[in-house]
Amino acid sequence: MTYAENILAFNKGLRLTEKLPDGFDVLNPFTGEASAHIWPILQSFYTKYYNDKNQRRLILGINPGRLGAGSTGLPFTDTKRLNNICEIPFDTFRTHEPSSVFVYDVISACGGPEKFYKDFYISSVCPLGFVKPGKKGMVNINYYDDKSLENSITPFVIESLKKQLAFGLRTDVVFVLGTGKNYKYFNKLNQQERFFDEVIPIEHPRFVMQYRSKRKEEFIEKYVRALYG
């Protein structure tokens, strides 16, 4: 099977069967009413960039958020980047995610999407996202924001990663986005499970855009050095 076929089958089968703590809901763009709009762009995207069996290195985010992968099903790809850079038409709804802006600036610095996606596959430590009620509606939750949530989803994280490694991913190194809690959690898990020889943390795109936006070019260069150094 090609990477595209493997990734699409993996996404289609994503189900979180573990019981979550009270107050948390799963964010799964691959099921439900919106999935009818999502699947055509998933098929177009992965067929365009992953229709081969080449080995790739893995980049892991935290978990999908509502404006990025939680909407489009594509990690760090909002609808603006999908239309304008990937040239995959989509007008059912519109999203703008600052993290997606940064990631596609990195992709451009690496030679563009065709080259970048031939070398890397982006996923998340936890491939499904989480929300809980807030004052103005549902809000994004990172898996590590609540210890009971983190503990409950760990078996799912391990199972999901094993399935993705079976695509033929390289295991010499993995890049983890987030130098704090995301790295700490995954590095500990990797020490236990021995998935990868080395875990390299890089500042999360959201952190860069929210707190270090004036130094964005510096962080883009850091990403390029880490990924291709």
Secondary structure, DSSP 8 states (H G I E B T S, - for coil): --HHHHHHHHHHT----S---TT-EEE-TTSSTTHHHHHHHHHHHHHHHH-S----EEEEES---TTTHHHHSSTT--HHHHHHTS-----S-----HHHHHHHHHHHHTT-HHHHHHHEEEEESSSSEEEEEETTEEEEE-GGGSHHHHHHHHHHHHHHHHHHHTTT---S-EEEE-SSHHHHHHHHHHHHH---S-EEEE--HHHHHHH-GGGHHHHHHHHHHHHH-
